[in-house]
């Protein structure tokens, strides 16, 4: 029984990790494209809002599922996930804006 639970948790983690990696990878790719094209931050923001939506949806679903598995209510898991997505997008967009302003490549 314990082995089954452990295997189930590992499978859940791998689904979460895979979707998180795909989503953040897509965001990073979008930022690199914005840097390469030296897009103005306002222009970048318009395209960035439309980018990585399928990866975001997959990550959101896995993250909410994992949050519930870890004991959060669905509402708590949803709020936490949506906040994390918004923060991640904000941070990636700020990296592109900083590059545009300074020429400094972020982390």
C-alpha positions as CSV (number, residue, x, y, z in Angstrom):
1,X,0.0,0.0,0.0
2,X,2.8,2.5,0.9
3,X,4.6,1.6,-2.3
4,X,1.5,2.3,-4.3
5,X,1.0,5.7,-2.7
6,X,4.7,6.5,-3.2
7,X,4.5,5.6,-6.9
8,X,1.3,7.6,-7.3
9,X,3.0,10.7,-5.7
10,X,6.0,10.3,-8.0
11,X,3.8,10.1,-11.1
12,X,1.9,13.2,-10.0
13,X,5.2,15.0,-9.4
14,X,6.5,14.0,-12.8
15,X,3.4,15.3,-14.5
16,X,3.6,18.6,-12.6
17,X,7.4,18.9,-13.3
18,X,6.9,18.2,-17.0
19,X,4.2,20.8,-17.4
20,X,6.1,23.3,-15.3
21,X,9.2,22.8,-17.4
22,X,7.3,23.1,-20.7
23,X,5.6,26.3,-19.5
24,X,8.7,28.0,-18.2
25,X,10.7,26.9,-21.2
26,X,8.1,28.5,-23.5
27,X,8.1,31.7,-21.5
28,X,11.9,31.8,-21.6
29,X,11.8,31.2,-25.4
30,X,9.4,34.1,-25.8
31,X,11.6,36.4,-23.8
32,X,14.7,35.4,-25.9
33,X,12.7,36.1,-29.0
34,X,11.8,39.6,-27.6
35,X,15.4,40.3,-26.8
36,X,16.7,39.1,-30.2
37,X,14.2,41.4,-32.0
38,X,14.8,44.2,-29.5
39,X,11.1,44.6,-29.0
40,X,9.8,47.6,-27.1
41,X,8.3,46.4,-23.8
42,X,4.8,47.5,-24.7
43,X,4.9,45.7,-28.0
44,X,6.4,42.6,-26.3
45,X,3.7,42.6,-23.7
46,X,1.0,42.4,-26.3
47,X,2.5,39.3,-27.9
48,X,3.6,37.8,-24.6
49,X,0.1,37.8,-23.3
50,X,-0.9,35.5,-26.2
51,X,2.1,33.2,-26.0
52,X,2.4,29.8,-24.2
53,X,-1.3,29.5,-23.6
54,X,-1.5,25.7,-24.2
55,X,1.6,25.2,-21.9
56,X,0.0,27.4,-19.3
57,X,-3.3,25.5,-19.4
58,X,-1.5,22.2,-19.0
59,X,0.6,23.5,-16.1
60,X,-2.5,25.1,-14.5
61,X,-4.4,21.9,-14.5
62,X,-1.5,19.8,-13.1
63,X,-0.7,22.5,-10.5
64,X,-4.3,22.6,-9.2
65,X,-4.5,18.8,-9.2
66,X,-1.2,18.6,-7.2
67,X,-2.3,21.3,-4.8
68,X,-5.5,19.3,-4.0
69,X,-3.5,16.1,-3.6
70,X,-1.3,18.0,-1.1
71,X,-4.4,19.0,1.0
72,X,-5.4,22.4,-0.3
73,X,-9.0,23.0,-1.3
74,X,-9.6,23.4,-5.0
75,X,-10.2,27.1,-4.5
76,X,-6.9,27.5,-2.6
77,X,-5.0,25.5,-5.2
78,X,-6.6,27.5,-8.0
79,X,-5.8,30.9,-6.4
80,X,-2.2,29.8,-5.6
81,X,-1.7,28.5,-9.1
82,X,-3.1,31.6,-10.8
83,X,-1.0,33.8,-8.6
84,X,2.1,31.8,-9.5
85,X,1.3,32.1,-13.2
86,X,0.8,35.8,-13.0
87,X,4.0,36.3,-11.0
88,X,6.0,34.2,-13.4
89,X,4.7,36.1,-16.5
90,X,5.4,39.4,-14.7
91,X,9.0,38.4,-13.9
92,X,9.7,37.1,-17.4
93,X,8.3,40.3,-18.9
94,X,10.4,42.4,-16.6
95,X,13.5,40.5,-17.8
96,X,12.7,41.5,-21.4
97,X,12.0,45.1,-20.4
98,X,15.3,45.3,-18.5
99,X,17.2,43.9,-21.4
100,X,15.6,46.5,-23.7
101,X,16.5,49.3,-21.3
102,X,20.0,48.3,-20.4
103,X,21.2,45.7,-22.9
104,X,21.9,43.4,-19.8
105,X,20.9,39.8,-20.4
106,X,19.0,38.6,-17.3
107,X,20.1,35.6,-15.3
